[in-house]
Amino acid sequence: MLRSLEIRDMLIIDHLVFEPGDELNVLTGETGAGKSILLDSLGFVLGWRGRSDMVRKGCDQGEVEAVFHLSPDHPARAVLDQAGISCEDDDLILRRVNQRDGRKSAWANGRRASGEVLRALSETLVELHGQQDDRGLLNPRVHRKLLDEFGQLGPLETSCRTGWRALAEAAKTLENAHARLAKVQAEEEFLRHSVAELDALAPEAGEEATLDAHRRLMQASERISSDIAKAFQTLGSGEGAEGRISDALRWLEDAQDHAGEIVAAPIENLHKVLDNLGDALAGVEAALQALSFNPHELEQAEERLFAIRALARKHNVTPDALGDFAAGLRDRLRALDQSAEEISGLEAAQAQALATYEKSATRLTAARKKAAKALDKAMAGELAPLKMERAVFLTEVSAAQPGPEGQDNVCFQVATNVGAASGPLNKIASGGELSRFLLALKVCLTRDAAGLTMIFDEIDRGVGGATADAVGRRLADLAVGGQVLVVTHSPQVAACGAVHWQVAKQVKDGVTLSNVTALSKLERVDEIARMLAGDTVTEAARAAARELLKKGQG
């Protein structure tokens, strides 16, 4: 609820503090006294769009501060949490400054806040209603939401939204599957040819490097074989190293009988040399045999090597990646082969999602029609005390294009005269009738207004006498559950207020200034008498005012 509104240097207000009560607050005053400025200033601090030239003449900036009391479960707390703004106690302090050049700055509990955050907060804090209120009850686009709130259909609407999301996801999944299938079908011939070609060659990772090295070895084998053969000849022939070392060893062994230990060490070393030389000869011989190949073998190696490289270039991959590439192509072919079964399953899933959504939407439609009857009955009960017992209010629930909120359009229709055709609320009702329709709707739709400030701007325009008295009483009833602020020119409505505020302007040092004052009982009698009689307040007008107050407070 709004605890206080402090305004500095806005239009014709230099400094004003407005501290409304918890129930019905009525604001009265002559036309042009500044009542609309009060509401404009409240709208300014809440981030509403409005006039830009609000800074008082001669001032550099204007400022508005509003303090709201928040219950522990107030929805404004969720907005503050999302914005990263703390609210440790029960008060929310909003402050907004308007510079002369049009720049605006705002704070919420001392933290900078954007206009978007202010507007999100305002939706949880304040409702503004007037005869030209196209943002709320008169806007057909919100009638469905209002009916759902009246019927407490939130769980059914949530179920419908969940079903719609599931249906949309199923449809998207099926669409993607069809797109993948069309793409694969378009390249099926290429895929099958490529897989057959790769399977026929069956390249292995690392094979290209192995083939290349073997090919190079075979190409150089003639020259290498010749050198290795010469080495083998040098080492192993009778005139080679092995024969000469054997001769030397034999000579030393013949001389050992006479030379003794002198030749023992050379003989031992020569035996070792012969052993190592034998190993070397065996290795050289093995190398010589390894280098012997059939010329056809080189041709086969080159053909396979070139085939592997050609396929790699064709598919723009490395030779070692051909195996994985082939596996990927086979997966795409399997997807093609399995696509019919997959799409059949996805179509079944979409059909199931559609059935689930339609079931939820049908339940929601039935609940809306039931709630519509209950709202129409409640409205009939409210219209009678407002002197509109012959008027008919009808909540029309009609078929609409399916969507997340269901498959219904909701429109509030009225017929103001017996036998007259019904039509949209904002087109059929006259000014006075519209005021009463809006008030009756607000009473019916407001189940729990705790913590909410409702503002009615001249909603009683066009009515008077007993009808105005009925309007005032209904406003007082509405204020029992929440704070209500009413700007009114009706003395009957003003008499029903729990707190009466007078907005007046005065000229001070050649400057017109506006202020708001809470009226005492005596002052209230004079103000209502002025509203009854005009500029000249008579004792008869005061007596009538006292009678209105007695009746309004009874």
C-alpha positions as CSV (number, residue, x, y, z in Angstrom):
1,M,0.0,0.0,0.0
2,L,1.1,3.6,-0.6
3,R,2.3,5.1,2.6
4,S,3.5,8.4,1.4
5,L,4.0,10.5,-1.8
6,E,6.4,13.4,-1.6
7,I,6.6,15.8,-4.6
8,R,9.1,18.6,-5.1
9,D,9.2,21.1,-7.9
10,M,6.8,19.4,-10.3
11,L,4.5,21.7,-12.4
12,I,2.7,23.9,-9.8
13,I,3.8,21.9,-6.8
14,D,6.8,23.2,-4.9
15,H,6.7,20.7,-2.0
16,L,3.8,18.4,-1.1
17,V,3.6,15.4,1.2
18,F,0.6,13.1,0.7
19,E,0.1,10.2,3.2
20,P,-3.1,8.3,2.3
21,G,-4.9,6.0,4.7
22,D,-5.4,2.2,4.3
23,E,-9.1,2.3,3.1
24,L,-11.1,4.7,0.9
25,N,-9.3,8.0,0.3
26,V,-11.3,10.7,-1.6
27,L,-9.5,13.6,-3.3
28,T,-11.6,16.6,-4.1
29,G,-11.0,20.1,-5.3
30,E,-11.9,22.6,-8.0
31,T,-11.1,21.9,-11.6
32,G,-7.4,22.7,-12.2
33,A,-6.5,22.6,-8.6
34,G,-3.8,19.9,-9.2
35,K,-5.5,16.6,-8.7
36,S,-4.3,15.2,-12.0
37,I,-0.8,16.5,-11.2
38,L,-0.8,14.3,-8.1
39,L,-1.7,11.3,-10.2
40,D,0.8,12.3,-12.9
41,S,3.6,12.5,-10.2
42,L,2.7,9.1,-8.9
43,G,2.8,7.7,-12.4
44,F,6.2,9.4,-12.9
45,V,7.8,7.8,-9.9
46,L,6.3,4.4,-11.1
47,G,7.9,4.8,-14.6
48,W,4.7,5.3,-16.5
49,R,4.8,7.3,-19.7
50,G,3.4,10.8,-19.4
51,R,4.1,14.4,-20.1
52,S,7.8,15.3,-20.3
53,D,7.6,19.0,-19.2
54,M,6.9,18.3,-15.5
55,V,9.7,20.3,-13.9
56,R,8.4,23.5,-12.1
57,K,9.2,26.7,-13.8
58,G,12.5,28.2,-12.6
59,C,13.8,24.9,-11.1
60,D,16.6,22.7,-12.4
61,Q,14.9,19.5,-11.5
62,G,11.8,17.9,-10.1
63,E,11.7,15.0,-7.7
64,V,9.1,12.5,-6.6
65,E,9.5,9.9,-3.8
66,A,6.9,7.2,-3.0
67,V,7.0,4.8,0.0
68,F,5.0,1.5,-0.3
69,H,4.4,-1.0,2.5
70,L,5.1,-4.5,1.4
71,S,3.8,-7.6,3.1
72,P,6.2,-10.6,3.4
73,D,4.6,-12.3,0.3
74,H,4.0,-9.2,-1.8
75,P,4.7,-9.9,-5.5
76,A,6.9,-6.7,-5.7
77,R,9.6,-8.6,-3.7
78,A,10.0,-11.0,-6.6
79,V,10.6,-8.1,-9.0
80,L,13.1,-6.6,-6.6
81,D,15.0,-9.9,-6.2
82,Q,15.2,-10.3,-10.0
83,A,16.6,-6.8,-10.3
84,G,19.1,-7.5,-7.5
85,I,17.6,-4.9,-5.2
86,S,17.3,-5.7,-1.5
87,C,14.2,-5.2,0.6
88,E,15.2,-6.1,4.1
89,D,12.3,-4.4,5.9
90,D,8.6,-3.8,4.9
91,D,9.1,-0.5,3.1
92,L,9.9,0.0,-0.6
93,I,11.2,3.5,-1.3
94,L,11.0,4.7,-4.9
95,R,12.6,8.0,-5.9
96,R,12.8,9.5,-9.4
97,V,14.3,12.8,-10.5
98,N,13.4,14.7,-13.7
99,Q,16.1,17.1,-15.0
100,R,15.2,20.3,-16.8
101,D,16.8,18.9,-20.0
102,G,14.6,15.8,-19.8
103,R,17.1,13.3,-18.3
104,K,15.6,11.0,-15.7
105,S,17.2,9.0,-12.9
106,A,15.5,6.5,-10.5
107,W,16.3,4.6,-7.4
108,A,14.6,1.7,-5.5
109,N,15.7,1.4,-1.9
110,G,18.8,3.4,-2.7
111,R,19.8,1.3,-5.7
112,R,19.7,2.7,-9.3
113,A,16.7,1.3,-11.1
114,S,15.7,1.4,-14.7
115,G,12.3,2.5,-16.1
116,E,11.6,-1.1,-16.9
117,V,12.1,-2.2,-13.3
118,L,9.8,0.7,-12.1
119,R,7.1,-0.3,-14.5
120,A,7.3,-4.0,-13.4
121,L,7.0,-2.9,-9.8
122,S,4.1,-0.6,-10.6
123,E,2.1,-3.6,-12.0
124,T,2.3,-5.2,-8.5
125,L,1.7,-1.9,-6.5
126,V,-0.9,0.2,-8.3
127,E,-4.0,-0.1,-10.5
128,L,-5.3,3.0,-12.2
129,H,-8.9,3.1,-13.6
130,G,-10.9,5.8,-15.3
131,Q,-13.5,6.2,-17.9
132,Q,-10.8,6.1,-20.7
133,D,-8.9,3.2,-19.1
134,D,-7.9,1.4,-22.3
135,R,-5.0,-0.3,-20.5
136,G,-7.3,-2.4,-18.2
137,L,-10.9,-3.3,-18.0
138,L,-11.8,-1.7,-21.4
139,N,-9.1,-3.5,-23.3
140,P,-10.6,-6.6,-24.9
141,R,-7.1,-8.1,-25.2
142,V,-6.9,-8.5,-21.4
143,H,-10.5,-9.8,-20.8
144,R,-9.3,-13.4,-21.1
145,K,-6.7,-12.8,-18.4
146,L,-9.2,-11.1,-16.2
147,L,-11.7,-13.9,-16.6
148,D,-9.0,-16.5,-15.8
149,E,-8.1,-14.5,-12.6
150,F,-11.7,-14.4,-11.6
151,G,-12.2,-18.1,-12.1
152,Q,-8.8,-18.9,-10.5
153,L,-7.9,-20.8,-13.6
154,G,-4.2,-20.4,-13.3
155,P,-3.4,-24.2,-12.9
156,L,-5.5,-25.0,-16.0
157,E,-3.9,-22.3,-18.0
158,T,-0.4,-23.5,-16.9
159,S,-1.3,-27.0,-18.0
160,C,-2.5,-25.6,-21.4
161,R,0.8,-23.6,-21.8
162,T,2.8,-26.7,-20.9
163,G,0.8,-28.8,-23.5
164,W,1.3,-26.1,-26.2
165,R,5.1,-26.0,-25.6
166,A,5.3,-29.8,-25.8
167,L,3.2,-29.7,-29.0
168,A,5.5,-27.0,-30.5
169,E,8.6,-29.0,-29.6
170,A,7.2,-32.2,-31.1
171,A,6.3,-30.4,-34.3
172,K,9.8,-28.8,-34.5
173,T,11.4,-32.2,-33.9
174,L,9.3,-33.8,-36.7
175,E,10.1,-30.9,-39.0
176,N,13.8,-31.2,-38.4
177,A,13.6,-35.0,-39.0
178,H,11.8,-34.4,-42.4
179,A,14.5,-31.8,-43.3
180,R,17.3,-34.3,-42.5
181,L,15.6,-37.0,-44.5
182,A,15.1,-34.7,-47.5
183,K,18.8,-33.7,-47.4
184,V,19.9,-37.4,-47.1
185,Q,17.6,-38.5,-49.9
186,A,19.0,-35.8,-52.1
187,E,22.5,-37.2,-51.7
188,E,21.6,-40.9,-51.4
189,E,23.2,-41.9,-54.7
190,F,26.4,-40.1,-53.8
191,L,26.5,-41.7,-50.4
192,R,26.0,-45.2,-51.6
193,H,28.6,-44.8,-54.4
194,S,31.1,-43.2,-52.0
195,V,30.6,-45.9,-49.3
196,A,31.0,-48.7,-51.9
197,E,34.2,-47.0,-53.2
198,L,35.6,-46.6,-49.7
199,D,34.6,-50.1,-48.7
200,A,36.3,-51.6,-51.8
201,L,39.5,-49.8,-51.0
202,A,39.2,-50.3,-47.2
203,P,42.0,-47.8,-46.3
204,E,43.5,-48.1,-42.8
205,A,44.8,-45.4,-40.6
206,G,48.6,-45.0,-41.1
207,E,48.6,-47.1,-44.3
208,E,49.4,-44.2,-46.6
209,A,52.6,-43.4,-44.7
210,T,53.6,-47.1,-44.6
211,L,53.0,-47.5,-48.4
212,D,54.9,-44.4,-49.1
213,A,57.9,-45.5,-47.1
214,H,57.8,-49.0,-48.7
215,R,57.5,-47.5,-52.2
216,R,60.5,-45.2,-51.6
217,L,62.5,-48.2,-50.3
218,M,61.7,-50.3,-53.4
219,Q,62.5,-47.4,-55.7
220,A,65.9,-47.0,-54.2
221,S,66.5,-50.8,-53.7
222,E,68.6,-51.3,-56.8
223,R,71.3,-48.8,-55.7
224,I,71.0,-49.9,-52.1
225,S,71.2,-53.6,-53.0
226,S,74.4,-53.1,-55.0
227,D,76.1,-51.4,-52.1
228,I,75.0,-54.0,-49.6
229,A,76.1,-56.8,-52.0
230,K,79.6,-55.2,-52.2
231,A,79.7,-55.0,-48.5
232,F,78.7,-58.6,-48.2
233,Q,81.4,-59.6,-50.8
234,T,84.0,-57.6,-49.0
235,L,83.2,-59.1,-45.7
236,G,82.5,-62.7,-46.6
237,S,84.5,-63.8,-49.6
238,G,87.7,-65.7,-49.4
239,E,89.7,-62.6,-50.0
240,G,87.5,-60.6,-47.8
241,A,87.7,-59.7,-44.2
242,E,86.5,-62.9,-42.8
243,G,89.0,-65.0,-44.8
244,R,92.0,-62.8,-43.9
245,I,91.1,-62.8,-40.2
246,S,90.7,-66.5,-40.3
247,D,94.2,-66.8,-41.9
248,A,95.7,-64.5,-39.3
249,L,94.1,-66.5,-36.5
250,R,95.4,-69.8,-37.9
251,W,98.9,-68.4,-38.1
252,L,98.8,-67.1,-34.6
253,E,97.5,-70.4,-33.2
254,D,100.4,-72.2,-35.0
255,A,102.9,-69.8,-33.4
256,Q,101.4,-70.2,-29.9
257,D,103.3,-73.4,-29.2
258,H,106.5,-71.4,-29.3
259,A,105.3,-67.9,-28.5
260,G,103.2,-68.9,-25.5
261,E,101.2,-66.2,-23.7
262,I,102.5,-63.4,-25.9
263,V,99.9,-64.2,-28.6
264,A,97.1,-65.4,-26.3
265,A,95.4,-62.0,-26.1
266,P,95.4,-61.4,-29.9
267,I,94.1,-64.9,-30.5
268,E,91.2,-64.3,-28.0
269,N,90.3,-60.9,-29.6
270,L,90.4,-62.3,-33.1
271,H,87.9,-65.0,-32.0
272,K,85.6,-62.3,-30.8
273,V,86.0,-60.3,-34.0
274,L,85.1,-63.4,-36.0
275,D,82.0,-63.9,-33.9
276,N,80.9,-60.3,-34.4
277,L,81.8,-60.4,-38.1
278,G,79.6,-63.5,-38.5
279,D,76.6,-61.6,-36.9
280,A,77.3,-58.7,-39.2
281,L,77.4,-60.9,-42.2
282,A,74.1,-62.5,-41.3
283,G,72.5,-59.0,-40.9
284,V,73.9,-57.8,-44.2
285,E,72.6,-61.0,-45.9
286,A,69.1,-60.5,-44.4
287,A,69.1,-56.9,-45.6
288,L,70.1,-58.1,-49.0
289,Q,67.2,-60.6,-49.0
290,A,64.8,-57.9,-47.8
291,L,65.6,-55.7,-50.7
292,S,65.0,-58.3,-53.2
293,F,61.4,-57.7,-54.6
294,N,59.3,-58.4,-57.6
295,P,58.9,-55.3,-59.8
296,H,55.1,-56.0,-59.9
297,E,55.1,-55.4,-56.1
298,L,56.2,-51.8,-56.6
299,E,53.5,-51.3,-59.2
300,Q,50.8,-52.6,-56.8
301,A,52.1,-50.5,-53.9
302,E,52.0,-47.4,-56.1
303,E,48.5,-48.1,-57.4
304,R,47.1,-48.4,-53.8
305,L,49.0,-45.4,-52.6
306,F,47.7,-43.2,-55.4
307,A,44.2,-44.6,-55.0
308,I,44.2,-43.7,-51.2
309,R,45.5,-40.2,-51.9
310,A,43.0,-39.6,-54.7
311,L,40.0,-40.6,-52.4
312,A,41.4,-38.3,-49.7
313,R,41.5,-35.4,-52.1
314,K,38.1,-36.2,-53.5
315,H,36.5,-36.0,-50.1
316,N,38.7,-33.3,-48.8
317,V,40.1,-35.3,-45.8
318,T,43.5,-36.6,-44.9
319,P,44.3,-40.2,-45.9
320,D,44.3,-41.3,-42.3
321,A,40.8,-39.9,-41.8
322,L,39.2,-41.9,-44.7
323,G,38.1,-44.7,-42.3
324,D,36.3,-42.3,-40.0
325,F,34.8,-40.5,-43.0
326,A,33.5,-43.8,-44.4
327,A,32.0,-44.6,-41.0
328,G,30.2,-41.2,-41.1
329,L,28.8,-41.9,-44.5
330,R,27.5,-45.3,-43.4
331,D,25.8,-43.6,-40.4
332,R,24.0,-41.2,-42.8
333,L,22.9,-44.1,-44.9
334,R,21.7,-45.9,-41.8
335,A,19.7,-42.7,-40.9
336,L,18.2,-42.9,-44.3
337,D,17.2,-46.5,-43.9
338,Q,15.9,-45.9,-40.4
339,S,14.2,-42.5,-41.2
340,A,10.8,-44.0,-42.1
341,E,10.6,-45.7,-38.7
342,E,11.9,-42.6,-36.9
343,I,9.4,-40.2,-38.6
344,S,6.6,-42.6,-37.9
345,G,7.5,-42.5,-34.2
346,L,7.8,-38.7,-34.2
347,E,4.4,-38.3,-36.0
348,A,2.9,-40.5,-33.3
349,A,4.6,-38.3,-30.6
350,Q,3.2,-35.2,-32.2
351,A,-0.3,-36.7,-32.4
352,Q,-0.1,-37.5,-28.7
353,A,1.1,-34.0,-27.9
354,L,-1.7,-32.5,-29.9
355,A,-4.2,-34.8,-28.1
356,T,-2.8,-33.7,-24.7
357,Y,-2.9,-30.0,-25.6
358,E,-6.5,-30.3,-27.0
359,K,-7.6,-32.0,-23.8
360,S,-6.1,-29.3,-21.7
361,A,-7.5,-26.5,-23.9
362,T,-10.9,-28.1,-23.8
363,R,-10.9,-28.3,-20.0
364,L,-9.8,-24.7,-19.9
365,T,-12.6,-23.7,-22.3
366,A,-15.2,-25.5,-20.2
367,A,-13.8,-23.8,-17.0
368,R,-13.9,-20.4,-18.7
369,K,-17.5,-20.8,-19.8
370,K,-18.4,-21.8,-16.2
371,A,-16.4,-18.8,-14.8
372,A,-18.1,-16.6,-17.4
373,K,-21.5,-17.6,-16.0
374,A,-20.4,-16.9,-12.5
375,L,-19.0,-13.5,-13.4
376,D,-22.2,-12.6,-15.3
377,K,-24.2,-13.5,-12.2
378,A,-21.8,-11.6,-9.9
379,M,-22.1,-8.6,-12.2
380,A,-25.9,-8.7,-12.1
381,G,-25.7,-8.6,-8.3
382,E,-23.4,-5.6,-8.5
383,L,-25.2,-3.6,-11.2
384,A,-28.5,-3.6,-9.3
385,P,-27.3,-1.5,-6.4
386,L,-25.6,0.8,-8.9
387,K,-29.1,1.6,-10.4
388,M,-28.5,-0.5,-13.4
389,E,-30.8,-3.4,-12.7
390,R,-32.0,-3.5,-16.3
391,A,-28.5,-3.6,-17.8
392,V,-27.1,-7.0,-18.9
393,F,-23.5,-7.9,-18.7
394,L,-22.4,-10.9,-20.8
395,T,-19.0,-12.6,-20.8
396,E,-18.7,-14.0,-24.3
397,V,-16.3,-17.0,-24.8
398,S,-15.8,-17.8,-28.5
399,A,-13.5,-20.0,-30.4
400,A,-10.1,-18.7,-31.4
401,Q,-6.9,-19.8,-33.1
402,P,-5.2,-22.3,-30.7
403,G,-2.3,-20.9,-28.8
404,P,-0.5,-21.2,-25.4
405,E,-3.4,-19.6,-23.6
406,G,-5.9,-22.0,-25.1
407,Q,-8.4,-21.7,-28.0
408,D,-10.7,-19.0,-26.7
409,N,-11.4,-15.3,-27.2
410,V,-13.0,-13.6,-24.3
411,C,-15.0,-10.3,-24.6
412,F,-17.0,-8.4,-22.1
413,Q,-20.4,-7.5,-23.7
414,V,-23.1,-5.3,-22.3
415,A,-26.7,-4.3,-23.2
416,T,-27.8,-1.2,-21.3
417,N,-31.5,-1.3,-22.2
418,V,-34.1,-4.1,-22.2
419,G,-34.3,-5.7,-25.6
420,A,-31.3,-3.9,-26.9
421,A,-28.5,-5.9,-28.6
422,S,-25.4,-6.4,-26.7
423,G,-22.0,-5.1,-27.8
424,P,-18.4,-4.4,-26.5
425,L,-18.3,-2.7,-23.2
426,N,-16.3,0.3,-24.4
427,K,-18.6,0.9,-27.4
428,I,-22.1,0.5,-26.0
429,A,-22.0,2.1,-22.5
430,S,-22.4,5.9,-22.0
431,G,-20.0,7.8,-19.8
432,G,-22.0,7.4,-16.6
433,E,-22.9,3.8,-17.4
434,L,-19.3,3.0,-18.2
435,S,-18.2,4.2,-14.9
436,R,-20.6,1.9,-13.1
437,F,-19.8,-1.1,-15.3
438,L,-16.1,-0.6,-14.6
439,L,-16.7,-0.2,-10.8
440,A,-18.9,-3.4,-10.7
441,L,-16.3,-5.3,-12.7
442,K,-13.5,-4.2,-10.4
443,V,-15.5,-5.3,-7.4
444,C,-16.2,-8.7,-8.9
445,L,-12.6,-9.2,-10.2
446,T,-10.9,-8.1,-7.0
447,R,-10.8,-11.2,-4.8
448,D,-7.7,-10.3,-2.7
449,A,-6.5,-6.7,-3.0
450,A,-4.3,-6.8,0.0
451,G,-1.2,-4.7,-0.6
452,L,-2.7,-3.1,-3.8
453,T,-3.4,0.5,-4.2
454,M,-6.4,1.1,-6.6
455,I,-6.9,4.5,-8.1
456,F,-10.2,5.6,-9.7
457,D,-9.9,8.9,-11.6
458,E,-13.3,10.5,-11.8
459,I,-15.0,7.1,-12.4
460,D,-18.2,8.7,-11.0
461,R,-18.4,11.2,-13.8
462,G,-21.9,11.4,-15.3
463,V,-23.8,10.1,-12.3
464,G,-25.4,11.8,-9.4
465,G,-27.9,11.5,-6.6
466,A,-28.7,7.9,-5.5
467,T,-26.6,6.5,-8.2
468,A,-23.5,8.4,-7.1
469,D,-24.3,7.3,-3.5
470,A,-24.3,3.7,-4.7
471,V,-21.0,4.2,-6.5
472,G,-19.5,5.6,-3.3
473,R,-20.7,2.7,-1.2
474,R,-19.3,0.2,-3.7
475,L,-15.9,2.0,-3.6
476,A,-16.0,1.8,0.2
477,D,-16.7,-1.9,0.0
478,L,-13.8,-2.4,-2.4
479,A,-11.5,-0.5,0.0
480,V,-12.1,-3.0,2.8
481,G,-9.7,-5.4,1.0
482,G,-7.2,-2.8,-0.2
483,Q,-6.3,0.8,-0.4
484,V,-8.5,2.9,-2.7
485,L,-7.8,6.5,-3.9
486,V,-10.7,8.2,-5.7
487,V,-10.5,11.5,-7.5
488,T,-14.1,12.7,-7.5
489,H,-16.4,15.7,-8.1
490,S,-19.4,13.9,-6.5
491,P,-20.3,14.9,-3.0
492,Q,-22.1,11.6,-2.5
493,V,-18.9,9.7,-3.3
494,A,-16.8,12.0,-1.2
495,A,-19.0,11.4,1.8
496,C,-18.2,7.7,1.7
497,G,-14.5,8.2,2.1
498,A,-12.6,7.1,5.2
499,V,-10.1,10.0,4.7
500,H,-11.0,13.2,2.8
501,W,-8.2,15.1,1.0
502,Q,-8.6,18.5,-0.5
503,V,-6.4,19.6,-3.4
504,A,-6.2,23.3,-3.7
505,K,-4.0,25.9,-5.4
506,Q,-3.0,29.4,-4.1
507,V,-1.0,32.3,-5.4
508,K,2.1,33.0,-3.4
509,D,4.5,35.8,-4.4
510,G,3.0,35.9,-7.8
511,V,3.4,32.1,-8.3
512,T,0.5,29.6,-8.4
513,L,1.2,26.6,-6.2
514,S,-0.9,23.4,-5.4
515,N,-1.1,21.5,-2.2
516,V,-3.1,18.7,-0.6
517,T,-4.6,18.7,2.9
518,A,-6.3,16.1,5.0
519,L,-9.6,17.6,6.1
520,S,-11.0,17.6,9.6
521,K,-14.6,16.8,10.3
522,L,-15.6,20.4,10.2
523,E,-13.5,21.2,7.1
524,R,-15.0,18.1,5.4
525,V,-18.5,19.5,6.0
526,D,-17.6,22.8,4.3
527,E,-15.9,21.0,1.3
528,I,-18.9,18.8,0.6
529,A,-21.2,21.7,1.0
530,R,-19.1,23.6,-1.6
531,M,-19.4,20.6,-3.9
532,L,-23.2,20.7,-3.4
533,A,-23.8,24.5,-3.6
534,G,-20.9,25.9,-5.5
535,D,-19.0,29.1,-4.5
536,T,-21.6,30.3,-2.0
537,V,-21.9,27.8,0.9
538,T,-25.1,28.2,2.8
539,E,-26.2,26.7,6.1
540,A,-28.6,24.6,4.1
541,A,-25.7,23.2,2.1
542,R,-23.8,22.5,5.3
543,A,-26.9,20.6,6.7
544,A,-27.1,18.6,3.5
545,A,-23.4,17.9,3.7
546,R,-23.7,16.7,7.2
547,E,-26.6,14.4,6.2
548,L,-24.5,13.0,3.3
549,L,-21.6,12.3,5.7
550,K,-23.9,10.6,8.2
551,K,-25.3,8.4,5.5
552,G,-22.0,7.8,3.8
553,Q,-20.3,6.8,7.0
554,G,-23.2,4.7,8.2
